[in-house]
């Protein structure tokens, strides 16, 4: 039970601290406790995944049986990865050793080490979501195309840029982001505050790549495709259809991290919520990163009682369509506006929200 009932007065959300404090007060105490059963369930999937990989590589199954099994394996990779995401936010286990275990099995298939994930996601992204320069996952600004090679590359693969790469990039986008942080972003001056042993994590990543490569060699081309490559593509796409809609339809900021403004959730199919551990409740995750998504539906309910306009939830399919129809660069002068490479077309965050929240 909650410690108290929510206020009947809608709280403002331009400053996140008072609303966060009130939400913490009205949420049950257990919602801020680790939920180890979620980690146990995820770890129980690992032998199922290994058995599936063996069947796909050496079981002699016909291709028409391999394809759906490979897809299901990709979904299991996604689920264990999302459980690792919770665990490395301290929402699953109290033990750092067990956090590392699930971090390796959850993010290892994506070629991301637990140390890299803690630096990239927990420290860099969550301390500055959608803040220019400080968030390694933020879309570039228009002038960056003329001065930064990395910005040009990022724009070319981002939905809304209109390039052919933007329509296929989700197949490896998440894995590529992890490598971009490890080899590029972490060396940038604006991320000096992020603590990571670069040499260690880079060495571990190289060993991880060699290990997967050796396994793929042993499986042969056909086995490697169905047991390793296709599941990785499926898992990347599955993660990115969430991640891209969480922040890339929201306004950016120069210095203010406010999850009631810079992060959105999506309304998706109940089966996806079940299979993906409520990852669609992403705004709720940014409000309390260490809170288990098990309690995210209750948190959304409390938020809407306290400040309805602070809750941002978009229809998932419509949000994906909007990603590809709006330009993919932030305006250099207006953080809540997207522009094309030459300054047009333009669209504001208010226009996008109105479009996404209006009845179909």
C-alpha positions in Angstrom: 0.0 0.0 0.0 1.1 3.6 -0.6 2.1 5.6 2.4 -0.4 8.3 1.6 -2.9 9.3 -1.1 -1.8 11.6 -3.9 -2.6 15.3 -3.7 -5.7 16.4 -5.7 -3.8 19.5 -6.9 -1.9 19.1 -10.2 1.7 19.7 -9.5 3.9 21.6 -11.9 6.7 19.7 -13.7 9.1 22.3 -15.0 11.2 21.6 -11.9 11.3 17.8 -11.5 12.4 17.7 -7.8 9.0 18.5 -6.1 7.0 16.1 -8.3 9.6 13.4 -7.9 9.5 13.8 -4.1 5.7 13.6 -4.0 5.8 10.5 -6.2 8.2 8.9 -3.9 6.0 9.7 -0.9 2.9 8.1 -2.4 4.5 5.0 -3.9 4.6 1.9 -1.7 8.0 1.3 0.1 8.4 -2.1 -1.5 8.5 -0.5 -5.0 12.0 0.8 -4.1 13.3 -2.6 -3.0 15.2 -5.0 -5.3 13.2 -7.7 -7.0 15.5 -10.7 -7.2 12.9 -13.0 -8.7 13.1 -11.1 -12.0 16.8 -11.8 -12.2 16.2 -15.5 -11.4 13.6 -15.8 -14.1 16.0 -14.2 -16.6 18.9 -16.4 -15.6 16.6 -19.4 -16.0 16.2 -18.5 -19.7 20.0 -18.8 -20.3 20.0 -22.7 -20.5 17.0 -22.4 -22.8 18.9 -20.0 -25.0 22.0 -22.2 -25.1 19.9 -25.2 -26.0 18.2 -23.2 -28.8 21.6 -22.1 -30.1 22.8 -25.8 -30.2 19.7 -26.8 -32.1 20.1 -24.0 -34.6 23.8 -24.7 -35.2 24.0 -28.5 -34.9 20.5 -29.9 -34.6 20.0 -30.4 -38.4 16.7 -28.4 -38.4 15.4 -27.3 -41.8 15.6 -23.5 -42.5 11.8 -23.0 -42.1 12.1 -24.4 -38.6 15.3 -22.5 -37.8 13.8 -19.1 -38.8 11.1 -18.9 -36.1 13.3 -20.5 -33.5 16.0 -17.9 -34.3 13.4 -15.1 -33.9 12.3 -16.5 -30.5 16.0 -16.7 -29.5 16.3 -13.0 -30.4 13.4 -12.2 -28.2 15.0 -14.2 -25.3 18.2 -12.3 -25.8 16.2 -9.1 -25.6 14.4 -10.1 -22.4 17.6 -11.2 -20.6 19.2 -7.9 -21.8 16.4 -5.9 -20.3 16.7 -7.9 -17.0 20.4 -7.0 -17.0 19.4 -3.3 -17.6 17.3 -3.5 -14.4 20.0 -5.3 -12.5 22.7 -2.8 -13.3 20.4 -0.1 -12.0 20.3 -2.0 -8.7 16.6 -3.0 -9.1 17.1 -6.7 -9.1 20.0 -8.0 -6.8 21.7 -6.5 -3.8 24.9 -8.3 -4.8 27.2 -6.6 -7.3 28.6 -10.0 -8.2 25.2 -11.2 -9.3 24.7 -7.9 -11.1 27.8 -8.6 -13.1 26.7 -12.1 -13.9 23.4 -11.0 -15.4 25.2 -8.1 -17.0 27.5 -10.4 -18.9 24.8 -12.8 -20.0 22.4 -10.0 -20.8 24.7 -7.6 -22.7 27.4 -9.9 -23.8 25.5 -10.9 -27.0 25.4 -7.2 -27.9 29.2 -7.0 -27.4 28.7 -4.6 -24.4 30.5 -5.4 -21.2 28.8 -4.6 -17.8 31.5 -2.0 -17.2 30.9 -0.3 -20.5 27.1 -0.3 -19.8 27.5 1.2 -16.4 29.6 4.1 -17.8 27.5 4.6 -21.0 24.0 4.1 -19.7 23.9 4.5 -16.0 26.4 7.3 -15.6 26.4 9.2 -18.9 22.9 8.8 -20.2 20.9 8.9 -17.0 22.8 11.9 -15.6 22.0 13.9 -18.7 19.2 12.5 -20.8 18.7 14.5 -23.9 21.1 17.2 -22.9 23.3 18.5 -25.7 26.9 17.3 -25.7 26.5 15.4 -22.4 24.1 12.6 -23.5 26.0 10.2 -25.8 22.6 9.0 -27.3 21.2 12.4 -28.2 20.5 13.4 -31.9 22.9 16.0 -33.3 22.2 19.6 -34.0 22.0 21.0 -37.5 25.4 22.9 -37.4 27.2 19.8 -36.2 26.8 18.2 -39.7 29.4 20.7 -41.0 31.9 20.4 -38.2 31.7 16.8 -36.8 32.2 13.6 -38.8 30.6 11.6 -36.0 27.4 13.8 -36.2 27.2 13.2 -39.9 27.4 9.4 -39.4 24.9 9.5 -36.6 22.4 11.5 -38.7 22.8 9.2 -41.7 21.7 6.2 -39.7 19.0 8.0 -37.6 15.3 7.6 -38.5 14.0 10.8 -40.1 17.2 11.5 -42.0 15.7 10.0 -45.2 18.8 8.0 -46.1 18.5 4.3 -47.0 20.8 3.5 -44.0 18.2 4.9 -41.7 15.7 2.3 -42.7 18.0 -0.7 -42.0 20.2 0.7 -39.2 18.1 -0.6 -36.3 19.4 -4.1 -37.1 22.7 -3.2 -35.4 22.1 0.2 -33.9 22.2 -0.7 -30.2 25.4 -2.7 -30.6 26.9 0.2 -32.6 26.0 2.7 -29.9 27.8 0.6 -27.3 30.9 0.5 -29.5 30.7 4.3 -30.2 30.6 5.0 -26.5 33.6 2.7 -25.8 35.9 3.9 -28.6 34.7 7.5 -29.2 32.4 9.2 -26.6 34.3 8.2 -23.5 37.4 10.2 -24.7 35.4 13.4 -25.2 36.1 16.2 -22.7 32.4 16.6 -21.7 32.4 13.1 -20.3 35.3 13.5 -17.9 33.0 12.8 -15.0 32.2 9.3 -16.3 34.3 6.7 -14.5 35.4 3.7 -16.6 38.7 1.8 -16.9 39.0 2.3 -20.7 41.9 -0.2 -21.2 40.1 -2.9 -19.3 36.7 -2.6 -20.9 38.3 -2.3 -24.4 40.3 -5.4 -23.8 37.3 -7.3 -22.5 35.3 -6.2 -25.5 38.0 -7.4 -28.0 38.1 -10.7 -26.2 34.3 -10.9 -26.3 34.3 -10.3 -30.0 37.0 -12.9 -30.5 35.0 -15.4 -28.4 31.8 -14.9 -30.4 33.8 -15.0 -33.6 35.4 -18.3 -32.6 32.0 -19.8 -31.7 30.6 -18.6 -35.1 33.5 -20.2 -36.9 32.9 -23.5 -35.1 29.2 -23.3 -36.1 29.8 -22.7 -39.7 28.1 -20.0 -41.9 24.6 -21.5 -41.7 24.7 -22.2 -38.0 26.3 -18.9 -37.1 23.6 -17.0 -39.1 20.7 -18.7 -37.3 22.2 -19.1 -33.8 24.2 -15.8 -33.6 23.6 -13.2 -36.3 19.9 -13.3 -36.9 19.0 -13.3 -33.1 21.3 -10.4 -32.6 19.6 -8.5 -35.4 16.2 -9.3 -34.0 17.3 -8.2 -30.5 18.8 -4.9 -31.8 15.6 -4.0 -33.7 13.4 -4.9 -30.7 15.4 -2.7 -28.4 15.6 0.2 -30.8 11.9 0.3 -31.5 11.6 1.2 -27.8 14.8 3.3 -27.4 14.2 5.5 -30.4 10.7 6.4 -29.3 11.7 7.1 -25.7 13.8 10.3 -26.3 14.0 11.2 -30.0 10.5 12.6 -30.1 11.2 14.8 -27.0 12.8 18.2 -26.7 16.5 18.5 -25.8 18.1 20.8 -23.3 21.4 22.6 -22.7 21.7 21.7 -19.1 18.5 20.5 -17.4 17.7 16.8 -17.0 13.9 16.5 -16.5 12.3 13.2 -17.2 8.9 14.8 -17.2 10.0 16.6 -20.4 12.8 14.7 -22.1 11.5 11.2 -21.9 8.4 9.4 -23.2 6.8 6.1 -22.7 4.9 4.1 -25.3 1.6 2.2 -25.2 2.4 -1.1 -26.8 0.8 -4.6 -27.0 0.3 -6.3 -23.6 2.3 -9.4 -24.9 5.3 -7.1 -25.6 5.0 -5.6 -22.1 5.0 -9.1 -20.7 7.9 -10.4 -22.8 10.0 -7.2 -22.4 9.5 -6.6 -18.7 7.5 -3.4 -19.0 10.3 -1.6 -20.8 7.7 0.5 -22.6 7.3 2.3 -19.3 10.4 4.3 -20.0 9.5 7.7 -18.6 8.6 6.0 -15.4 12.1 4.3 -15.5 13.8 7.7 -15.8 11.8 9.1 -12.9 13.1 6.4 -10.6 15.9 4.4 -12.4 16.4 2.0 -9.4 12.7 1.1 -9.1 11.7 -2.2 -10.7 9.5 -1.8 -13.8 7.2 -4.2 -12.1 5.8 -1.1 -10.3 5.9 1.2 -13.4 2.1 0.9 -14.1 1.3 2.1 -10.5 3.8 4.9 -10.9 2.1 6.1 -14.1 -1.2 6.0 -12.3 0.2 8.1 -9.4 1.8 10.6 -11.8 -1.4 11.1 -13.7 -3.2 11.8 -10.5 -0.6 14.3 -9.4 0.2 16.0 -12.7 -1.6 14.6 -15.8 0.3 16.7 -18.4 3.7 15.4 -17.0 2.8 11.9 -18.2 3.9 11.3 -21.8 2.7 8.1 -23.4 2.6 7.7 -27.2 1.0 4.9 -29.2 4.0 2.7 -30.1 3.3 2.1 -33.9 2.3 5.8 -34.4 5.4 7.0 -32.6 7.6 4.8 -34.9 6.0 6.2 -38.0 6.5 9.7 -36.7 10.2 9.1 -36.1 10.6 8.5 -39.8 8.4 11.4 -40.9 10.0 14.2 -38.8 13.5 15.6 -39.5 16.3 14.1 -37.4 18.3 17.2 -36.3 17.8 19.5 -33.4 17.6 23.2 -34.2 20.7 25.2 -33.1 18.5 27.8 -31.5 15.4 26.0 -30.3 15.9 22.8 -28.3 12.3 21.7 -28.8 12.4 22.0 -32.6 13.7 19.5 -35.3 15.0 20.7 -38.6 16.4 19.2 -41.8 20.0 19.5 -42.9 19.3 22.8 -44.7 17.0 24.3 -42.0 13.7 23.0 -43.4 11.4 21.3 -42.8 10.8 22.2 -39.2 8.5 20.7 -36.5 8.2 21.4 -32.8 7.9 19.0 -29.9 4.5 20.5 -29.1 3.3 19.8 -32.6 4.6 16.2 -32.4 3.0 15.6 -29.1 -0.3 17.0 -30.3 -0.2 14.8 -33.3 0.7 11.7 -31.3 -1.9 12.2 -28.5 -4.8 13.2 -30.8 -7.3 10.4 -31.5 -6.6 8.4 -34.6 
